[in-house]
């Protein structure tokens, strides 16, 4: 089905791009160089994926994106130490990059992969 192929291509591309942003943000948090603007940019970078109607067909991606947003908000509100937030975002980046690869290769992420 062409539309499903297009959705998978979009999802894989956006997930890979978001994984890169997550990795950069995690490194910034680990070094103490993260800013409110950087965390806001991360949350805005989630929007294309969050707005994808078919996202619910690719578990556990919706839950992963929710978690990423909660971490960014908690760090920006100083409810979560930056080092802990950085470590969690780094783990989320690994899970998202794996998901992007699996969507591109198999059409679906593996919800049982160790990264989740």
Secondary structure as a PSIPRED ss2 file (coil, helix, strand):
# PSIPRED VFORMAT (PSIPRED V4.0)

   1 X C   1.000  0.000  0.000
   2 X H   0.000  1.000  0.000
   3 X H   0.000  1.000  0.000
   4 X H   0.000  1.000  0.000
   5 X H   0.000  1.000  0.000
   6 X H   0.000  1.000  0.000
   7 X H   0.000  1.000  0.000
   8 X H   0.000  1.000  0.000
   9 X H   0.000  1.000  0.000
  10 X H   0.000  1.000  0.000
  11 X H   0.000  1.000  0.000
  12 X H   0.000  1.000  0.000
  13 X H   0.000  1.000  0.000
  14 X H   0.000  1.000  0.000
  15 X H   0.000  1.000  0.000
  16 X H   0.000  1.000  0.000
  17 X H   0.000  1.000  0.000
  18 X H   0.000  1.000  0.000
  19 X H   0.000  1.000  0.000
  20 X H   0.000  1.000  0.000
  21 X H   0.000  1.000  0.000
  22 X H   0.000  1.000  0.000
  23 X H   0.000  1.000  0.000
  24 X H   0.000  1.000  0.000
  25 X H   0.000  1.000  0.000
  26 X H   0.000  1.000  0.000
  27 X H   0.000  1.000  0.000
  28 X H   0.000  1.000  0.000
  29 X H   0.000  1.000  0.000
  30 X H   0.000  1.000  0.000
  31 X H   0.000  1.000  0.000
  32 X C   1.000  0.000  0.000
  33 X C   1.000  0.000  0.000
  34 X C   1.000  0.000  0.000
  35 X C   1.000  0.000  0.000
  36 X H   0.000  1.000  0.000
  37 X H   0.000  1.000  0.000
  38 X H   0.000  1.000  0.000
  39 X H   0.000  1.000  0.000
  40 X H   0.000  1.000  0.000
  41 X H   0.000  1.000  0.000
  42 X H   0.000  1.000  0.000
  43 X H   0.000  1.000  0.000
  44 X H   0.000  1.000  0.000
  45 X H   0.000  1.000  0.000
  46 X H   0.000  1.000  0.000
  47 X H   0.000  1.000  0.000
  48 X H   0.000  1.000  0.000
  49 X H   0.000  1.000  0.000
  50 X H   0.000  1.000  0.000
  51 X C   1.000  0.000  0.000
  52 X C   1.000  0.000  0.000
  53 X H   0.000  1.000  0.000
  54 X H   0.000  1.000  0.000
  55 X H   0.000  1.000  0.000
  56 X H   0.000  1.000  0.000
  57 X H   0.000  1.000  0.000
  58 X C   1.000  0.000  0.000
  59 X C   1.000  0.000  0.000
  60 X C   1.000  0.000  0.000
  61 X H   0.000  1.000  0.000
  62 X H   0.000  1.000  0.000
  63 X H   0.000  1.000  0.000
  64 X H   0.000  1.000  0.000
  65 X H   0.000  1.000  0.000
  66 X H   0.000  1.000  0.000
  67 X H   0.000  1.000  0.000
  68 X H   0.000  1.000  0.000
  69 X H   0.000  1.000  0.000
  70 X H   0.000  1.000  0.000
  71 X H   0.000  1.000  0.000
  72 X H   0.000  1.000  0.000
  73 X H   0.000  1.000  0.000
  74 X H   0.000  1.000  0.000
  75 X H   0.000  1.000  0.000
  76 X H   0.000  1.000  0.000
  77 X C   1.000  0.000  0.000
  78 X C   1.000  0.000  0.000
  79 X C   1.000  0.000  0.000
  80 X C   1.000  0.000  0.000
  81 X C   1.000  0.000  0.000
  82 X H   0.000  1.000  0.000
  83 X H   0.000  1.000  0.000
  84 X H   0.000  1.000  0.000
  85 X H   0.000  1.000  0.000
  86 X H   0.000  1.000  0.000
  87 X H   0.000  1.000  0.000
  88 X H   0.000  1.000  0.000
  89 X H   0.000  1.000  0.000
  90 X H   0.000  1.000  0.000
  91 X H   0.000  1.000  0.000
  92 X H   0.000  1.000  0.000
  93 X H   0.000  1.000  0.000
  94 X H   0.000  1.000  0.000
  95 X H   0.000  1.000  0.000
  96 X H   0.000  1.000  0.000
  97 X H   0.000  1.000  0.000
  98 X H   0.000  1.000  0.000
  99 X H   0.000  1.000  0.000
 100 X H   0.000  1.000  0.000
 101 X H   0.000  1.000  0.000
 102 X H   0.000  1.000  0.000
 103 X H   0.000  1.000  0.000
 104 X H   0.000  1.000  0.000
 105 X H   0.000  1.000  0.000
 106 X H   0.000  1.000  0.000
 107 X C   1.000  0.000  0.000
 108 X C   1.000  0.000  0.000
 109 X C   1.000  0.000  0.000
 110 X C   1.000  0.000  0.000
 111 X C   1.000  0.000  0.000
 112 X C   1.000  0.000  0.000
 113 X C   1.000  0.000  0.000
 114 X C   1.000  0.000  0.000
 115 X C   1.000  0.000  0.000
 116 X C   1.000  0.000  0.000
